[in-house]
Amino acid sequence: MMQILRWSAGRVMSALITLLGVSVLIFVAIRLMPGSYEDIILGPLASAEERQLLAEAYGLDQPIFVQYFAWIGQVLTGELGTSYVTQSSVSGEMLERIPVTATLTIMAMAVTLLAGVPLGIWTGVRSGAKQGGAVGRVVSSIGISVPEFVLGSIVIFVFSQFSLGLKVGGFASIGTGFWPTFQALLLPALVLSVFCVAATARTTRDAVMGVLVEPHITAAVARGETAGHIVRHHVLRNAGIPILTLLGTITAYLLGGAVIIETLFNLPGLGSFMVTGLGRRDFAVVQATVLFAAAVFVVLSLVLDLITSALDPRVAVTGKAGS
Amino acid sequence: MLINQRTRSRAAAGAAIALSLACVLTSCAAPGSAPGGTEQTEAAPGFLAVADEALTGTGALTVQLDYDTSEADGLDPQTAQTDTSWMIMGLVYETLVTTDENFEIQPKLATSWEQPDDTTYVFTIDTTATFSNGRALTVDDVVGSLERQVASMSVWSGQMGPVESIEATGDDQVTVKLGSPYAPFLAALANTPAAILPMEEVNDGSVDLTTTMLGTGPYLVADHRQDESWTFTANPDWHGGDNLAVQTLELQIVDQESTRQAALREGSTGMAKFVNIDSLSQLGGNEGLQIVKQTQSGLYYVLVNSQKPDSPLNDQDVRFAINTAIDRQAIADIVFAGETTPTGITPSNLPGACRVDELPSEQAAIEDARATIEETGAGDVELDLIVDTSNPAMAQIAQLVQQQLAEIGVTVRIEQVDTAVYSERVFSAQPGDFDLSISWFEGYSDPSMVTKWWNPEQAFFNVGFTGVHEDLNALIAEGASETDPDARAEVLTELCASADEYAEMVPLVHRPSIIGFDTAAVSPTIQSNEGYGNILRNIADYRIAGE
């Protein structure tokens, strides 16, 4: 028990260090990028004095470590800074956009789980059969190889050109009710989830195939257990850990993919907020959105680690999952 | 000259093939668009569309645009720098005068004006107009607003000319005296930065123009989410009348051209603006949609950096050779599918503009340009051509310019960067950190407004890449101060030739705007020509279609 607690404390500490590292990295990286806020906002006619005044107004004339500690101090109090463009609180702007990205990501994750896992199990169980193997390969190859912006562009064209029932050119905000929002986000979520469905199906298939050759499966077959019983009680239980681990990675992928999908489908979420902020070198916006996305990923990974250790205590003791 | 044209034709054909191949991988293909452009008939002389007066309904209209306002000074119209900002702020604010479909000045808040001499303008103000807080417009608002603009040192203050005094000379009369004649004065007053502000509220601090828009115009701001949307509602007290059919106007900011196209196709928006000329053909076949091309006086131009140390572009002969090799007509035909026309530094669709075919670079032989490059050894140096990714047309122009310059032995390497990097390297760096670049200007409604940017001492932004030429500057000043149309046309012709020979900012073609609208949603009035990028100029005349 003490070992598990110590392991858990270590994982929490590791998560905090990761977040600290991300905060330093993004803070420095965005300042190393060529092009500045003054160039974008003040325009070509701005004088050196005007640029200096603007830099002073946002503390950008201070040494970088002074700027960093001022910012991280704000972050620790829950304030993520002020947008250079809108002059408003970044936290407030993010709170308005988080529901969009969260709904999009959750819908994409739901599609991933509902389609990817069953498909992976089916193709894994039928891996010996021609049908299962071929279907698995085709689906995963297509899903993994088609970039989201290509698929998204095709979907946008097809659905807008042929009136297939779902709109792609106008977003219904969360406040307009569940159904309009669901309709507005369904296509983006489906496009976003394609890669994840393919990746999950492939991982699940490999895990299932790995479990199927274990001696205890042979023993279960010898005991006369039905195929369904074997899958539910022996295969899924043992194949679950790699799938669970994959979910952490998929979450990160979905958050990253949301940037492209939100821009493509014109969704007012965190991803498009970050892209616009980056284009305008709105440091406060970029820092806050990247740190938030990193925090979500780190926290989710931590939760998944803890769940994994609960399912298989050997993870906490040896650092390795059993089969 | 014949040989020159044949050689150019070959170059154009080669460039077309190269560009077509490139377009397979990008989004610039315009299948079916033949050089010469698509047939576009005007609904009435000077208008691409005229609102159907028989439609009497009122309602809401959604318009999708490509970008939002983003000035450091927030919503202050006097410091607004981009055409989108002018258009959006122009829904709330009004100017003394405006321009019509022929670029002629028409009354607005000034119901009339007189010009007793070349330097005096006496405006009669419509004092029945009210700000949206209910307060009546006064001559003090007019005087204060114009004085504020002249003193602002903003982009637009230079366009106001040599204003000496602005005085209220009656309860409804304002007199402006200029230090010397200035032909573009009324045209400068016609754009949003010369808007009349609620100076009483500004002076007593009850209105902060950077965060609040309070004007005499047809609309009030109901909501604004930066880079996402604007919602305007009709100003019930607007002096322009109670016939405003678009009672609620939502402007949605949609970055992706393909998403705006989709929204228009499926009816999510009633109207949309497009940058890519291919939208004409891509949307043209859709039932119920009308797609029109509005000719802007604005123009694309090539920046040729003469200030970078040890660059072959320091040599005027090399720059002129490059100018000679650039085939404006080929750019119009290939990049813009014939939907635009070449221009000199005076926008060719403005009254009094110089003729493009008389420019020295158009008269010169491409063989001479090639010989110049060989003699100077400029062809041994690879020039970088930096392009901002925000406008796909500029990358397409760059590809064609690259091909055209290869014809005279100049090797060009295209570099695409985002707007921040572009601005830093082109406008902020001293000297500019580039060899060649592509950009664009608005063309406004008087030829001497845009020519001002060829004088770095007035423009400032081009100090890093252009030299100061006293003769050119004198012609720019003379063009602005000459009020006799014939004499002015002569000066402008000379000015065009001089700028063409210095070849530091080389005008290419006009920058068209593509506007699409759903006929089931709206019946708009759209001018064929526009000088300030304002596609919503006639919004008060729009009629709502359908229920």
Interface residues (C-beta under 8 A of the other chain):
Chain A: M33 P34 G35 S36 Y37 E38 D39 I40 I41 L42 G43 P44 L45 S47 L54 S83 V85 T86 Q87 S153 I156 F157 F159 S160 Q161 S163 K167 V168 G169 G170 T263 L264 F265 N266 P268 S272 T276 G279 R280 R281
Chain B: T62 Q64 S70 E71 A72 G74 Q81 V155 T211 R225 Q226 D227 E228 Q252 V254 D255 Q256 S258 T259 R260 Q261 A262 A263 L264 R265 E266 S268 T269 N286 V417 D418 T419 A420 V421 Y422 S423 E424 R425 V426 F427 S428 A459 F460 F461
